[in-house]
Amino acid sequence: MNAQDSGIASPPLEPIDEAAEHEHASFSARCQALIVSFLAKTDWQLRRDLVTRSAEWGLIWRGDYVIVDLPAPQLVNRIMCWEGADGQLLIEIAVGQRIAPLPAISRGD
């Protein structure tokens, strides 16, 4: 079940019609700080992430991850993070979705 099915409003899992944002390292760091302890306790590994801007939701951080002990290369696992109306960060975790993986983005490293 995703947030849309539960009656809780959340951004879409895929960044459709959203602009990639490369200058928001602090937002990305805040989102990753929410999940780092969770990831450390699981066999999940973050593989790529992307920050986009939506006209409706503002900044959205998405991270694709793999579950080491449960390979399913045809499915995508994704964590999303965005800021609620009260300024609090919210997350959604999606497992085994039939969506496109996040694009590989060059960050100019």
C-alpha positions as CSV (number, residue, x, y, z in Angstrom):
1,M,0.0,0.0,0.0
2,N,1.3,3.5,-0.8
3,A,0.4,6.8,0.8
4,Q,-2.1,7.5,-1.9
5,D,-4.0,4.3,-1.1
6,S,-4.0,5.1,2.6
7,G,-5.6,8.6,2.2
8,I,-2.4,10.4,3.2
9,A,-1.3,12.9,0.6
10,S,2.2,12.4,-0.7
11,P,4.2,13.1,-3.9
12,P,4.3,10.6,-6.7
13,L,7.0,7.9,-6.5
14,E,8.3,9.0,-10.0
15,P,9.6,12.5,-10.7
16,I,7.3,13.3,-13.5
17,D,7.3,16.9,-14.8
18,E,9.7,17.9,-12.0
19,A,13.0,19.8,-12.4
20,A,16.2,18.3,-11.0
21,E,17.7,20.4,-8.3
22,H,21.5,20.2,-7.9
23,E,22.0,23.0,-5.3
24,H,20.2,21.4,-2.4
25,A,22.8,19.3,-0.6
26,S,21.5,20.5,2.8
27,F,18.0,19.2,2.0
28,S,19.4,15.9,0.8
29,A,21.5,15.6,3.9
30,R,18.5,16.3,6.2
31,C,16.5,13.6,4.4
32,Q,19.3,11.1,4.5
33,A,19.8,11.8,8.2
34,L,16.2,10.6,8.8
35,I,16.9,7.2,7.2
36,V,20.6,6.5,8.0
37,S,20.0,4.7,11.3
38,F,17.2,2.7,9.7
39,L,19.5,1.7,6.7
40,A,22.2,0.8,9.2
41,K,19.9,-1.8,10.9
42,T,18.8,-3.4,7.7
43,D,20.4,-5.1,4.6
44,W,19.3,-2.1,2.5
45,Q,21.8,-0.1,0.5
46,L,21.1,3.3,-1.0
47,R,22.3,3.2,-4.7
48,R,21.3,6.6,-6.1
49,D,19.4,9.7,-5.1
50,L,17.8,12.7,-6.7
51,V,16.4,16.0,-5.5
52,T,13.7,17.5,-7.6
53,R,11.3,20.5,-7.3
54,S,7.6,20.0,-7.8
55,A,5.1,22.9,-8.2
56,E,2.8,21.2,-5.7
57,W,5.2,19.6,-3.2
58,G,8.3,21.8,-3.3
59,L,11.6,19.9,-2.9
60,I,11.4,16.1,-3.0
61,W,14.4,13.8,-2.2
62,R,14.1,10.3,-3.7
63,G,16.5,7.5,-3.1
64,D,16.6,4.1,-4.8
65,Y,17.9,1.3,-2.7
66,V,18.5,-2.5,-3.0
67,I,17.7,-5.1,-0.4
68,V,20.9,-7.2,-0.4
69,D,19.3,-10.5,0.6
70,L,16.3,-10.0,-1.7
71,P,17.5,-9.3,-5.3
72,A,14.7,-8.2,-7.6
73,P,16.4,-6.4,-10.5
74,Q,13.1,-5.8,-12.4
75,L,11.6,-3.9,-9.4
76,V,12.5,-0.6,-7.8
77,N,12.7,0.1,-4.1
78,R,12.4,3.8,-3.3
79,I,12.5,6.1,-0.3
80,M,11.0,9.6,-0.6
81,C,11.3,12.6,1.6
82,W,9.6,16.0,1.4
83,E,8.7,18.8,3.7
84,G,5.1,19.0,5.1
85,A,3.1,22.2,5.5
86,D,4.3,22.5,9.1
87,G,8.0,22.3,8.0
88,Q,8.5,18.7,9.3
89,L,10.2,16.2,7.0
90,L,8.0,13.3,5.9
91,I,9.1,10.0,4.4
92,E,7.6,7.3,2.4
93,I,9.2,3.9,1.8
94,A,8.1,1.9,-1.3
95,V,9.2,-1.7,-1.9
96,G,9.1,-3.7,-5.1
97,Q,7.6,-1.0,-7.4
98,R,7.2,-1.3,-11.2
99,I,8.6,2.1,-11.9
100,A,11.6,3.5,-13.7
101,P,14.9,3.7,-11.7
102,L,16.1,7.2,-10.9
103,P,18.4,8.6,-13.5
104,A,22.1,8.7,-13.0
105,I,22.8,12.4,-12.5
106,S,26.3,13.9,-12.8
107,R,26.9,16.3,-9.9
108,G,30.1,17.7,-11.4
109,D,32.4,15.9,-8.9
